[in-house]
Amino acid sequence: MMSWLREHKASEIVLLVLRFYLGFGWFTSGLGKVTGGFDASGFLQNAVQNPVLGPDGNPVYPWYTFLVENVFLQMSPVINVMIPYGELLVGLGLILGGFTAYAAFFGLMMNFAFLFAGTVSVNPLYIIIGMVILLSGHKAGSFGLDRFLQSKSKAGRHFRFPGRKREVTE
């Protein structure tokens, strides 16, 4: 499947649809938090008080509970800004196809953080879609700003687009 995503022209359309779906999910979630007020401290306290438990009744991720309790709760004012604006930026990156790999990566990091805290919601679906986008390589941003950003930057010389001459500048 990964070779199909990286080599066939039709995969660009599939990736565009996946990017839009995931991007609008992240964008609307972030927009709701920015406009409606957001406070992560209750969520973080709940993650500490009710950690994810295994079948034996012991916490599955004790290291994450420790991290939430001793780091994230202390930084809740910073997290109250980072999560909403992070979600907005991930959404915009995916929708516009700009810095797509970074947007998918940071979206995945948030999904895993929410899962470790005990929230299932849409996270498993978003993880699957995010992994497909991330693993598809440069194709994910073919119909988007990445095509132009990568051709104009020095970093863009490491990516190859079918039918486009590779420019090497020193």
N, C-alpha and C positions, 0 to 999 in steps of 0.2 A: 504494500500500500504506500509506503513512504517513497518508493521510486516513482510511483504514479503521481504522487503529489509534487514531486520535484521535477518531473520530466514532461508531463503532458500539459498542453495549453488549456484544456478543459478544467484542470485543477485550479487554475487561477479564479474561475467563476465560483467554484465550490468554496475556495478559501475566502473569496470576497463575501459570500453569503455568511459563512461562519464568523468572519471578522465583524460584519455588521450586527449579527445576532448577539455576539458576546460584547461588542462595543456598546450597543444600546443598553444592554443589561447593566454594565458597569456605569455608564454615563447616567442613566436614570437613577440608579442607586446612589451615586455620589451627589447628584443634583438634589435629590430628596433630603439628603443629610445636610447639605450646605444651606438650603433654603428653609428647612424645617427645624434646624437646630439639632445638634448631635452631641451626645455625651457618652463616651465609651466606658466610663467608670463602672456603671452598673453591669455591663456585659463582662468586664474584666473581673469584677468581684464575683459574679456568678461562675465564671470559669475557674476561679480558685476554690469557691465553696462547693461546686459540683463538677469535679473533674471527670473526664472520660474514664469510665471504669471497665475493666475487662471482666470475663466470665467468673473470675475468682474474687471479684469485688475490690481488687487493687487498682490504683490509677495506672492507666496505660502509658501516659506521658508525664511522669512526675517531674521531669526536667522542664517541661513546658509550663506546668503549674508553678514551679519555682520561678521561672522567668517572668511569668505574668505577675506573680505576687511581689517579687522583689525589684523588678525593673519597670514593666509596663504600667502598673498601677501608680508608681511614683511619677511616671511621665504622662499621665493621662491628659493634661492640658495640651501637650505636644501631639499626642495620638489623636485627640479630638480635632486637630487640624489636618494631620497627615492622612487619615483614612478617607474623609470626604473628598479632599482635593486629589489624593492618590487615585481614588475611584474615578473621579472626573477625568484625570489625565490618562489613565489606562483606557477609559472609554473613548476619549478623543483620539488617542493614538491608534486604536483599532479601527474606529470609524473612518478616519482620514487616511489610514494606511501609512502614517508617519512614525518612524521608530517602532515599527510593528513588533519586532522581536523583543525590544525592551518592554513594551506595553504588555505583551503576552507573558513575559517572565515575571514582571512585578504583579500582574494579575494572579498568576499562579502562586506567588509568595503569599498574597493576601488570602487566597482560597485555602491554602494549607494552614495558615495561621488560624483562620476561622474554624477549620476542621479540628485542629488540635485543641481548640478551646471548647469543642463540643457542639458546634453548630453545623448541621448537615445542609439543610436548605437546598440551594441550587449548586453548591460547591462541587459535588462530584461531576455534574454535567459540565460546569465551567472548567474544571480541571481537564477533562477529556478534550474539550474544544480547544482550550489553551495549549495543550500539549501538541495537538495536531497542527495548530498555527505555528508554534515555536519550532517544531521538528521539520516543517515544510521548507525551512530556509528562506531564501530571498523571494521565493514565489509568493509568500503571504502578502507582501507589499507591492506586488507587480501592478495591481490596479490601485494605486495610491501615491502618496507623497514620497514613499521610499524610492520609487523609480527615479525621481528627480533629486532627492537628497543624496542618494548613493552615487549618482553620476557626477555630482558637483563636489563631493568631498573626497579627501584622500582615502578615507576609510572605504569609500565606495568602489575603489579599484579592486577590492578583494571579492566583490560580488559580481557574478556574471549573469547578464540578461540575454536571453536568446535574441539573435538578430541585432545586437548592439555591439559596436566596436569597443574593445577594451582599451581605455586610455591609461597610459602609465605616465605619471608626472613625477619628477624628482625634485 
